Amino acid sequence: MKDIQVEHFNSEKNQYLSDKLFQPPPHVQDELNQIITLIKINSNKRKVVDFGSGTGRLTIPLLKNGFTVTSIDISSKSLLNLQHNAVKIKKQNKLKIRLSLPQNSNVICGTDILHHVDLKNYFPLFYQSLIKDGYLIFSEPNILNIGWSLFISLFLDWKIEKGIVQINYFNLVKQLKIADFKNIKIIGLFLFPPMLFNRINFLRKINIFLGNFLVLKLFAFRYIITASK
């Protein structure tokens, strides 16, 4: 499976689009803002690990916000493009790239990556890689939101995206507890596909609110997943 993933993400057509990278649409900016705010609240360090960084969907905003980032990806071509993207914003000196997790990390974060790995194996790896009281934060699509099943069926490849079945509220909490994480919090982000409301601010804000409202959270469009060691 790893070889299939490497081949898939080494192809530029499957990498994150550069126009969205440097000018994120409103719903992506909402997501990034939440991640960066949570990192700042939960860590007094300005060094983070971006696991599954790709070409910089999260790394570039982190660099722009003054973080030193160690970016990890199985795709060497994605990491090469990430280096070029860091040069474009003159932050290449704040970027390190690796193919595997470093030890003694303060914060491990990522977006759209957990559904490409086996949580039973990787949550324990994250735990081992963090310092005491280290912080974990990921943003992921939620399989219980029907929008994702439709989107994958129409535009993506289920062979690549099939790991999304792991991403639901109850399994995430279960796997994090098995890996000994504490202070586990799953935040729902958006209820309906957020790209539908990018041009109408008050509807966008309502959609954000509904995504984390009581039982509706179980069916949120995305999850912001946080925990500490």
N, C-alpha and C positions, 0 to 999 in steps of 0.2 A: 504493500500500500504506500509506503514511503516513497518508493521509486516513482509511482504514478503521480504522487503529489509534487515531487521535484520536477518531473517532466512538465506537469501542468503549469506550475508557477514560474518555471524558467521561460515560458512563452510570454512575450510582452502583451499579447492580446488578453491574457488572464491576470495581468498585474493591474494595480490600482491606477486609475487615470490621472495623469499629471494635472489636468485642469481642475479636478476635484481636490487634488492634493494641496495646491497652493491657494485655491479659492473654494473651500468646502461649502456645499449648499447648506441652507439654514438648519436642516434637521441633523446633519452631520456635525455642524458647529455646536448645536445643543448638546449632542453626545460628548464631543471632545471637551466642552466646557465642564461638564459634570465630572469627567474622569480627572482632568487637571485640578479642579477644585478639591476633589477628594484626596488626591495625592498630596496637595499642599497642606490640607488639614491633618492628615494622618502621618506625615513624615516631615521631620525637620531637615532632612538631607535633600540635596538637589541632584542626586544621582539615581537613575532608574534603569531598569532593564526592560526593554520592549521585546517581548517574546512573540515570534512570528511577525516581525516588523514589516515584511514585504518591502515595498519601495518607499515606505514612510508615512502611511496613513495616520499613525499616531506619533511616530518619531519626529516628523517635521514640526507639528504643533508643540511638542515637548521642547525641542531645540529652540523654537521661537520664544518659548516662555522661560528660557534661561536654564533649562536642565542639561546636565551631562548625561548622555544616553548610550547605553550598550545595547545594540540592536542585534537580535538573533533571528536567523531564518535558515531553512534548509535549502533555499534557492540562492545559489551564488550569484546568479544574474540579477535577482531582485536586490541583493545587497550591493551589487555594483551600481545599479541605478539609484539606490538610496544614497550612496556616496556622492554621486553626481548631483542629486537633489539637495544634499546638504551644502555643497559648494555654491549652489544657486542662491542660498540665503546666507552664505558666508558663515556657516556654523560647523564646518567640517572638523574644526579642532575640538568640538564638543561631542563628537561622534566616535564610538568604537563599534566594530562589528565582530561578531563571533558566529560560529556554527553550533555552539552548545552553551548550556547555562553556566555562568560563573558562580563561584561560591561567595557566601557572605554578602548577599544582595540586600539592600535596604527595601526596595520596592520592585516587584515584578508585575508588569502590566501588559496589556495587549488588547487587540480588537479583532474579532472575527477569526480567531485561531483555535479556541478550545474545541470547536466542533470538527477540527481536523486532526485531533489527537485523542488517545484513549485516556479519559479522565482518571481511571483507576491507576494508571501508571504515572501520569504527569502531575497530579496534585501532590503525591508524595515527593516527587522530584522538586517541585516548587518549594515545598516545606523544608526539605533538606538544604536548598540553596539560599534560603533567607536567613538573615541574622535573627537573634531573639527579638521578638516584637516587630519583626519585618512585616510588610504589608503587601497584600495581593489585591489587584484590581483588574478585572476584565470586562469587556463589553461584548455581548454575544446575541445572535438571533435566537428567538424562542420558538421551538417546534410547535408549541401549543397555539401559536398565532397562525391561523390558516393562511395569512398573507405570504408566509415564507414557503409553505408547500406549493402554492401556486407559482410563486416567483421562480423557485428552483425548477419546477416542472417545465415552465415556459422558457426560461433564459439560461439556466445553469445545467450542471451535470450531476445527477444523483450519486454517481460513483465517487465524485470528489466531495460532495456535500452531505453524504449519508450520515456522518457523525453528528449531525444536528439533532438526531433522535435522543442524544444524551442530554441536550440542553433544555431542561424543564426545571421548574422551581424545586420540586421534591428530590430529584436525582442530584442536582447541584449541591443542595444542603447535605444530602446523605454522603456524597463522595468527599466533600470538604471535611465533614466530621470524621469519616474513616481515616483521612489523612492527618487528623489531629489539629486542624485549624480551629481557631476560636473567633469570637466576635463576628460571626458570619452574618452577612446582610445581602439580600438580593433585592435590588431596586428595579422596579418596572419602569421602562422608558418608552413612552408612546403606547397607545392602544391600537390605533389604526395606522396603516402605512403612512409614515410622516411626510413622505415626499408629496402627498396629495395636498398638503396644507402649507407648503413653503411660502406661498405668496400672501397668506392671510394670517397675520401674527396672532390674533386672539384665538383663532381655531387651533393654531399650532400649540399655544400655551394650554388650551383645554385638553388637547390630545396628550400632552406631556403629563398633565395632572391625572387624567383617567388611567394612564398606564401604570400608575403606582397606587391606585385607589382600591383598598379593601380586596375583595376576591377577584376583581378585574385584573389585578397584578399577575395572576396565574396565566393570563392570556396576553400579556404585554407583548408588543412588537419586538422589543429588545430587553435584555437584562444587563444591568451594571452589577457585577458580582464582586463583593469585597469580603476579605477575611484577614486575620492576623495570626502570626505564629505564636 
